[in-house]
């Protein structure tokens, strides 16, 4: 199970599809094993990057089952966010029965005030069970839900099963500092903080006190090395991060970012096809050429990148 002591790198995995939109079950197993080979500490599935909102309920269960079967015992966190609690309750229960290490959830866009947000989490926990460890996903640029530092502390205090913050606020470095300062003063209990945002700020997030990364950048090897180096050799971590920054920037484009990631993962052999399930963006020839150019430059600058 994940806990407040969980640290390291959790790769957020996409959901591979065949060109006709069907689930690519063969790629699911291979992709999971490749992530394990990159040295990650765990995997996160069925998030935004996993196109979870495009899956039928039984497809979601198939993804959970296949990934856990190939994860080699590494913890797997399952995204369960949905408009209603019935779907969340069913997926959470099934995932935990299959061996998931916890679930991840975030309120729907209609939640605006601190009381609404805190109330939603209390209701969600009542539905999935207070024995299920969960990750609080704070991703306002994607969800439209703005969580103040105070409401995050409140949710953590009111729900002992909240063991991790997936930090994706932007700008959000001061949020990490505020939480760590509260903890140092004994004003907030322990909480794991793993960061997303495509790793675009991972170098600085580690300096602010993050415990690692939970994101989908196409080179989990870089995430592993930056997280490990951050506490030992800041300049070495920064040099490695800088080598990947042009590709990180390109991959972070709204609209086509997931298509870029899937293109790279297909190039690397993690998945057989780069397709998104409709509706979804696809890279045109010019964009593919730009990504390939950046990959060639990355290979020259970081020989350990996995290319």
C-alpha positions in Angstrom: 0.0 0.0 0.0 1.1 3.6 -0.6 1.6 5.6 2.6 2.7 9.0 3.8 6.2 7.7 3.6 6.0 6.8 -0.1 8.9 8.3 -2.1 10.5 8.0 -5.5 9.1 7.8 -9.1 5.6 6.7 -10.1 5.3 6.7 -13.9 1.9 7.7 -15.1 1.1 5.2 -17.9 -1.0 5.8 -20.9 -3.6 3.4 -22.2 -2.5 1.9 -25.4 -5.0 1.5 -28.2 -5.0 -0.2 -31.6 -5.6 2.0 -34.7 -9.3 1.0 -34.7 -9.7 2.3 -31.1 -9.8 -1.1 -29.3 -7.7 -1.7 -26.2 -4.2 -3.0 -27.1 -3.9 -5.6 -24.4 -0.5 -6.9 -25.6 1.0 -3.4 -25.4 -0.4 -3.0 -21.8 1.7 -5.9 -20.5 4.9 -4.9 -22.5 4.6 -1.3 -21.5 4.3 -2.1 -17.8 7.3 -4.4 -17.9 9.3 -1.6 -19.7 8.4 0.9 -17.0 9.5 -1.6 -14.4 12.8 -2.0 -16.3 13.3 1.8 -16.0 13.6 1.5 -12.3 10.4 3.2 -11.3 9.0 2.7 -7.8 5.4 2.4 -8.9 2.9 3.1 -11.6 -0.2 5.2 -11.8 -3.0 4.3 -14.3 -6.3 5.6 -15.5 -5.5 9.3 -15.0 -6.0 12.0 -17.5 -3.0 10.7 -19.5 -4.7 7.3 -19.5 -7.7 8.6 -21.3 -9.8 7.1 -18.5 -12.9 9.1 -19.4 -13.0 7.3 -22.8 -13.1 3.8 -21.4 -16.0 1.6 -20.7 -16.2 0.4 -17.1 -15.2 -3.2 -18.0 -12.2 -1.8 -20.1 -11.0 0.1 -17.0 -11.0 -3.1 -15.0 -9.1 -4.9 -17.8 -6.4 -2.2 -17.7 -6.1 -2.5 -13.9 -5.9 -6.3 -14.0 -3.3 -6.4 -16.8 -1.0 -3.7 -15.4 -1.0 -5.3 -11.9 -0.3 -8.7 -13.4 2.9 -7.3 -15.1 4.1 -4.8 -12.5 6.3 -7.3 -10.7 4.9 -6.4 -7.3 5.4 -2.7 -7.6 2.6 -0.6 -6.2 0.0 0.5 -8.7 -2.2 3.6 -8.0 -5.5 3.6 -9.9 -7.3 6.9 -10.9 -11.0 6.6 -10.0 -12.2 10.2 -10.6 -15.6 10.3 -12.1 -18.7 12.6 -12.1 -20.6 10.3 -9.7 -19.7 8.2 -6.7 -21.2 5.0 -7.9 -18.6 4.6 -10.6 -15.8 5.6 -8.2 -17.0 3.1 -5.6 -17.1 0.2 -8.1 -13.7 0.9 -9.6 -12.0 1.5 -6.3 -13.4 -1.7 -4.8 -12.4 -3.8 -7.8 -9.0 -2.3 -8.1 -8.2 -2.8 -4.4 -9.4 -6.4 -4.7 -7.1 -7.0 -7.6 -4.1 -5.7 -5.6 -3.9 -2.0 -6.2 -1.8 0.0 -3.7 -4.3 2.9 -3.5 -6.5 5.2 -5.6 -6.2 8.7 -6.9 -9.1 11.2 -7.0 -10.0 14.8 -7.6 -13.3 16.7 -7.3 -15.4 17.5 -10.4 -15.2 21.0 -11.8 -18.4 22.1 -10.1 -16.5 22.3 -6.7 -15.5 25.9 -6.1 -15.4 26.8 -2.4 -13.2 25.2 0.3 -16.3 23.8 2.0 -17.5 22.2 -1.2 -14.1 20.7 -1.9 -13.6 19.3 1.7 -17.2 18.1 1.7 -16.7 16.2 -1.6 -13.6 14.4 -0.3 -15.5 13.4 2.9 -18.3 12.0 0.8 -15.9 10.2 -1.5 -14.1 8.6 1.4 -17.4 7.5 2.9 -18.2 5.8 -0.5 -14.9 4.0 -1.2 -14.1 3.2 2.4 -11.8 4.9 4.9 -9.4 1.9 4.7 -8.5 2.7 1.1 -5.4 4.9 0.9 -5.8 7.8 -1.6 -3.9 10.4 -3.5 -5.3 13.9 -3.5 -4.8 15.1 -7.1 -4.4 18.9 -7.2 -4.4 19.8 -10.9 -6.3 23.0 -11.4 -5.2 23.6 -15.0 -6.9 20.4 -16.1 -9.9 20.2 -13.7 -10.7 23.9 -13.0 -10.8 23.1 -9.2 -8.5 25.5 -7.3 -7.4 24.1 -4.0 -5.9 26.5 -1.5 -3.1 25.4 0.8 -5.6 25.6 3.7 -8.2 23.3 2.1 -5.5 20.7 1.3 -4.4 20.8 5.0 -8.1 20.4 6.0 -8.7 17.5 3.7 -5.6 15.8 5.0 -6.6 16.4 8.6 -10.2 15.2 8.2 -9.3 12.1 6.2 -6.5 9.9 7.6 -6.7 7.7 4.4 -5.3 10.7 2.4 -1.6 9.7 2.3 -0.3 11.6 -0.7 -0.6 14.8 -2.6 -0.2 14.7 -6.3 1.0 18.2 -6.8 0.2 19.8 -10.1 -0.6 23.4 -9.3 1.1 25.9 -11.5 2.7 28.1 -10.2 2.9 25.8 -7.2 6.3 25.7 -5.7 5.2 27.9 -2.8 2.5 25.3 -2.0 5.1 22.6 -1.4 7.0 25.0 0.9 3.9 25.9 2.8 3.0 22.3 3.4 6.5 21.4 4.5 6.7 24.4 6.8 3.4 23.4 8.5 4.8 19.9 9.0 8.0 21.2 10.5 6.0 23.2 13.0 3.8 20.2 13.8 0.7 21.9 12.3 0.1 19.2 9.7 0.7 15.5 9.7 3.1 13.7 7.4 2.1 13.5 3.7 3.9 12.2 0.7 4.2 14.8 -2.1 4.8 13.5 -5.6 4.8 16.0 -8.5 3.3 16.0 -11.9 3.0 18.8 -14.5 4.9 16.6 -17.0 8.0 17.0 -14.8 8.4 20.6 -16.1 9.4 21.9 -12.7 10.8 18.7 -11.2 14.3 20.2 -10.6 12.8 23.0 -8.4 10.1 20.8 -6.8 12.7 18.5 -5.3 14.5 21.5 -3.8 11.3 22.6 -2.2 10.8 19.3 -0.4 8.9 17.0 -2.9 9.3 13.3 -2.3 9.5 12.5 -6.0 7.6 12.5 -9.3 4.3 11.1 -10.4 4.1 12.1 -14.1 4.0 10.8 -17.6 7.1 12.2 -19.2 8.2 9.7 -21.9 11.6 9.1 -20.3 11.0 7.6 -16.9 14.8 7.0 -16.7 15.3 10.8 -16.5 12.8 11.1 -13.7 14.6 8.3 -11.8 18.0 9.9 -12.1 16.9 13.5 -11.3 15.1 12.4 -8.2 18.1 10.3 -7.0 20.6 13.1 -7.8 18.5 15.9 -6.3 19.7 15.3 -2.7 23.3 14.4 -3.7 24.5 16.6 -6.5 22.2 19.5 -7.4 24.3 20.6 -10.4 24.4 17.1 -11.9 20.6 16.8 -11.4 20.2 20.2 -13.1 22.5 19.4 -16.0 20.5 16.2 -16.7 17.2 18.0 -16.4 18.4 20.8 -18.7 19.3 18.2 -21.4 15.6 17.1 -21.4 14.0 20.5 -21.1 13.4 21.2 -24.8 11.5 17.9 -25.1 9.7 18.5 -21.8 8.6 21.9 -23.2 7.4 20.4 -26.5 5.6 17.6 -24.8 3.7 20.0 -22.5 1.7 21.6 -25.3 -2.0 21.6 -24.6 -4.0 19.5 -27.0 -1.2 17.5 -28.5 0.9 16.7 -25.5 -0.4 13.2 -25.1 0.0 12.5 -28.8 3.6 13.5 -28.5 4.1 11.2 -25.5 2.5 8.3 -27.3 4.6 8.9 -30.4 7.8 8.8 -28.3 6.7 5.7 -26.4 5.8 3.9 -29.7 9.2 4.9 -31.0 10.8 3.4 -27.9 8.9 0.2 -28.2 6.8 0.6 -25.0 3.5 0.5 -27.1 2.8 -0.7 -30.6 0.8 2.2 -31.8 0.7 5.9 -30.9 -3.0 6.3 -31.4 -5.3 8.1 -29.0 -8.9 6.9 -28.8 -11.3 9.3 -30.6 -11.8 12.1 -30.0 -8.1 12.7 -29.8 -5.3 14.7 -31.5 -2.7 13.2 -33.9 0.6 14.6 -34.9 1.0 15.9 -38.4 4.2 15.3 -40.3 5.7 18.6 -39.3 5.2 17.9 -35.6 6.6 14.3 -35.9 9.7 15.7 -37.6 10.1 18.2 -34.7 9.8 15.5 -32.1 12.3 13.3 -34.0 14.7 16.2 -34.2 14.5 16.8 -30.4 15.0 13.1 -29.8 18.1 13.1 -31.9 19.5 16.0 -29.9 18.5 14.4 -26.6 20.4 11.2 -27.5 23.5 13.2 -28.2 23.3 15.1 -24.9 22.1 12.3 -22.6 23.6 9.0 -23.6 21.8 7.3 -20.7 18.3 8.4 -21.8 17.3 5.0 -23.1 17.3 5.8 -26.8 
